[in-house]
Amino acid sequence: MVRTVVAGLDGSRESRAAAEWAAREATLRGLPLKIVHVWEPMPEPLAQAHLLGKETEAHWRQRIPREAADSIKLHHPGLDVTMEQISGRAGEVLPAAAEGAEMLVLGSRGMSSVGGFLTGSAGQAVIAHTEVPVVLVRAGEQAADEHESDPGGAPSAGTGFRPVVVGVDLGGAADAVLAFAFEEAERRDTGLEVVHGWSFPPYYVYGLVADPEWHDEIVRQEAARLAEALTPWRQKYPSVEVIGHSRLGNAADHLVDAARAASLVVVGRRIRRHPVAVHIGPVTHAVLHHATAPVAVVAHD
């Protein structure tokens, strides 16, 4: 099977931004880009009302992906771009369309607007049932947003990439998540910030009140655990400058804060092979809704 980057397109501003991001990622990886245009079936009452004629529907089904592909080819000369059209609901057809791909890239509305694939259960279903990495991109995302400012303080795609940020759970750290994050940082020739959020066990609280030194010792232990977990990765990716952040508190809050200065945020989700259940985890869910940078969700066992 040919390795490829897949971008889901539904015509929204979010999905167009996702297709552009996918084109930049495909160029970085030296891979072709496949745009999958999903045409959602019209609700039955509207279909029966014949509000959209067959000729008009066919026109838009062809125009939306054609315009997106033409724009991408114009901005990314030399990139191999193909298109595929699928009828159905995104949550049902995109996981199959992305099977075997390097990643699936989708538009995300987050919490600040409407439209796009990430609309309630539909977008979450795509993530929960897709085992390749899924990247969510917001409307308006530009190449310059992922780069450091120029000497004058203005956004510029000609400067170096901002760091990649990854969240890790040392109680169940997944190699797939760290490997993806290190590779993305290496590919962008930028640094990697590793965020580990933790909380005191309930039974520690009373002892901590009476013994502040115990508090400091636990902080040092958590920092040491993170450093130890990252040692083999530093050795495997010596060109990547790594900064570890071991912080008391909610991991999602720390990741959202770090996302403001990141080019990409990487989080994980545990694979649950249940045909109906949709679950992506509370930290990943919060980051998807509130992070300002593109978010990559990496599935792991």
KAURDA-V145989 format. One record per residue. N is the residue number from 0. RES is the residue in one small letter. OMEGA is omega in degrees with one decimal (999 if undefined). BURIAL is b if it has 9 or more other ideal C-beta (glycine too) atoms within 8 Angstrom, else e. Layout:
[[N	RES	OMEGA	BURIAL] [N	RES	OMEGA	BURIAL]]
This chain:
[[0	m	179.6	e] [1	v	176.1	e] [2	r	-177.4	e] [3	t	170.6	b] [4	v	-177.6	b] [5	v	176.2	b] [6	a	175.9	b] [7	g	-176.5	b] [8	l	174.6	b] [9	d	178.5	b] [10	g	-179.9	e] [11	s	176.8	b] [12	r	180.0	b] [13	e	-177.2	b] [14	s	176.1	b] [15	r	175.7	b] [16	a	178.2	b] [17	a	179.6	b] [18	a	177.4	b] [19	e	178.2	b] [20	w	179.9	b] [21	a	178.1	b] [22	a	178.4	b] [23	r	179.5	b] [24	e	178.5	b] [25	a	178.1	b] [26	t	177.8	b] [27	l	-177.0	e] [28	r	-176.4	b] [29	g	-176.9	e] [30	l	174.3	b] [31	p	177.8	b] [32	l	173.9	b] [33	k	176.9	b] [34	i	179.0	b] [35	v	179.9	b] [36	h	-179.4	b] [37	v	177.9	b] [38	w	-177.8	b] [39	e	177.7	e] [40	p	179.8	e] [41	m	175.0	e] [42	p	-173.0	e] [43	e	180.0	e] [44	p	179.1	e] [45	l	179.8	b] [46	a	-179.5	b] [47	q	-178.9	e] [48	a	178.0	e] [49	h	-179.7	e] [50	l	-179.9	e] [51	l	-178.7	e] [52	g	-178.0	e] [53	k	179.7	e] [54	e	178.3	e] [55	t	178.8	e] [56	e	179.2	b] [57	a	179.1	e] [58	h	-177.9	e] [59	w	178.0	b] [60	r	179.0	b] [61	q	-173.5	e] [62	r	-175.1	e] [63	i	-179.3	b] [64	p	-179.7	b] [65	r	179.4	b] [66	e	178.8	e] [67	a	179.8	b] [68	a	179.6	b] [69	d	179.6	e] [70	s	-179.3	b] [71	i	179.2	b] [72	k	178.7	b] [73	l	-177.4	e] [74	h	-178.2	e] [75	h	-179.9	b] [76	p	-179.5	e] [77	g	179.0	e] [78	l	178.4	b] [79	d	-176.4	e] [80	v	174.6	b] [81	t	-178.7	e] [82	m	174.1	b] [83	e	178.5	b] [84	q	-179.1	b] [85	i	173.3	b] [86	s	179.3	e] [87	g	179.8	b] [88	r	-172.7	b] [89	a	-178.0	b] [90	g	-177.8	b] [91	e	-172.0	e] [92	v	-176.4	b] [93	l	177.3	b] [94	p	179.0	b] [95	a	-179.7	e] [96	a	-177.5	b] [97	a	-176.8	b] [98	e	179.8	e] [99	g	179.8	e] [100	a	175.3	b] [101	e	177.6	b] [102	m	174.7	b] [103	l	-178.3	b] [104	v	-177.0	b] [105	l	172.3	b] [106	g	-179.6	b] [107	s	177.2	b] [108	r	-176.4	b] [109	g	179.4	b] [110	m	-168.7	e] [111	s	-178.4	e] [112	s	-180.0	e] [113	v	178.8	e] [114	g	178.3	b] [115	g	-177.1	b] [116	f	-173.9	b] [117	l	-178.4	b] [118	t	179.9	b] [119	g	-172.7	e] [120	s	-176.3	e] [121	a	-179.7	b] [122	g	179.3	b] [123	q	178.2	b] [124	a	177.6	b] [125	v	-178.8	b] [126	i	-174.9	b] [127	a	-175.8	b] [128	h	177.6	e] [129	t	-174.9	b] [130	e	171.4	e] [131	v	177.6	b] [132	p	178.0	b] [133	v	179.6	b] [134	v	179.1	b] [135	l	-175.5	b] [136	v	-178.6	b] [137	r	175.3	b] [138	a	178.0	b] [139	g	178.7	e] [140	e	-179.1	b] [141	q	178.4	e] [142	a	-177.4	e] [143	a	-179.1	e] [144	d	-177.1	e] [145	e	-176.7	b] [146	h	175.0	b] [147	e	177.1	e] [148	s	177.3	b] [149	d	-177.6	b] [150	p	178.9	e] [151	g	178.9	e] [152	g	-178.3	e] [153	a	176.2	e] [154	p	-178.2	b] [155	s	176.0	b] [156	a	-178.9	b] [157	g	179.0	e] [158	t	179.8	e] [159	g	179.1	e] [160	f	167.6	b] [161	r	-177.7	b] [162	p	170.3	b] [163	v	179.3	b] [164	v	178.2	b] [165	v	174.9	b] [166	g	179.8	b] [167	v	174.3	b] [168	d	-175.7	b] [169	l	176.3	b] [170	g	179.1	e] [171	g	-176.7	e] [172	a	-178.3	b] [173	a	178.6	b] [174	d	-177.6	e] [175	a	-178.6	b] [176	v	179.9	b] [177	l	179.7	b] [178	a	178.6	e] [179	f	-177.4	b] [180	a	179.2	b] [181	f	-179.5	b] [182	e	178.5	b] [183	e	177.7	b] [184	a	178.9	b] [185	e	-179.6	b] [186	r	-179.8	e] [187	r	-177.7	b] [188	d	-179.1	e] [189	t	-178.8	b] [190	g	179.3	b] [191	l	175.5	b] [192	e	-177.3	b] [193	v	-175.4	b] [194	v	177.0	b] [195	h	176.9	b] [196	g	-177.1	b] [197	w	179.7	b] [198	s	175.2	e] [199	f	172.8	e] [200	p	-176.9	e] [201	p	-175.9	e] [202	y	176.8	e] [203	y	-166.5	b] [204	v	-176.1	e] [205	y	178.0	e] [206	g	-178.8	b] [207	l	179.4	b] [208	v	-177.1	e] [209	a	-174.2	e] [210	d	179.5	e] [211	p	-179.7	e] [212	e	177.3	e] [213	w	176.6	b] [214	h	-178.1	b] [215	d	-179.3	e] [216	e	178.7	e] [217	i	176.8	b] [218	v	179.7	b] [219	r	-179.8	e] [220	q	180.0	e] [221	e	177.8	b] [222	a	179.5	b] [223	a	177.7	e] [224	r	179.6	b] [225	l	-179.8	b] [226	a	179.4	b] [227	e	-179.7	e] [228	a	-176.7	b] [229	l	-175.8	b] [230	t	-179.8	e] [231	p	179.4	e] [232	w	174.9	b] [233	r	-179.5	b] [234	q	-178.8	e] [235	k	-179.0	e] [236	y	-174.6	b] [237	p	-178.9	e] [238	s	-177.6	e] [239	v	175.3	b] [240	e	-173.2	e] [241	v	173.7	b] [242	i	179.2	b] [243	g	178.0	b] [244	h	174.8	b] [245	s	-170.1	b] [246	r	174.9	b] [247	l	177.3	e] [248	g	-176.2	e] [249	n	-177.5	e] [250	a	-178.9	b] [251	a	179.0	b] [252	d	-179.7	b] [253	h	-180.0	b] [254	l	178.3	b] [255	v	176.8	b] [256	d	-178.1	e] [257	a	-177.4	b] [258	a	-176.9	b] [259	r	-179.1	e] [260	a	-175.1	e] [261	a	171.7	b] [262	s	-178.3	b] [263	l	174.8	b] [264	v	-178.0	b] [265	v	176.6	b] [266	v	-178.9	b] [267	g	170.5	b] [268	r	180.0	b] [269	r	179.6	b] [270	i	174.4	e] [271	r	-174.0	e] [272	r	175.3	e] [273	h	-173.2	e] [274	p	-174.7	e] [275	v	-172.6	e] [276	a	176.9	e] [277	v	-177.9	b] [278	h	-179.5	e] [279	i	178.0	b] [280	g	-175.0	b] [281	p	-179.5	e] [282	v	179.2	b] [283	t	179.3	b] [284	h	-178.5	b] [285	a	179.9	b] [286	v	179.4	b] [287	l	-176.1	b] [288	h	-171.1	e] [289	h	-179.7	b] [290	a	-179.2	b] [291	t	178.6	e] [292	a	172.3	b] [293	p	-177.0	b] [294	v	175.9	b] [295	a	177.3	b] [296	v	-175.9	b] [297	v	179.7	b] [298	a	178.0	b] [299	h	178.5	b] [300	d	999	e]]
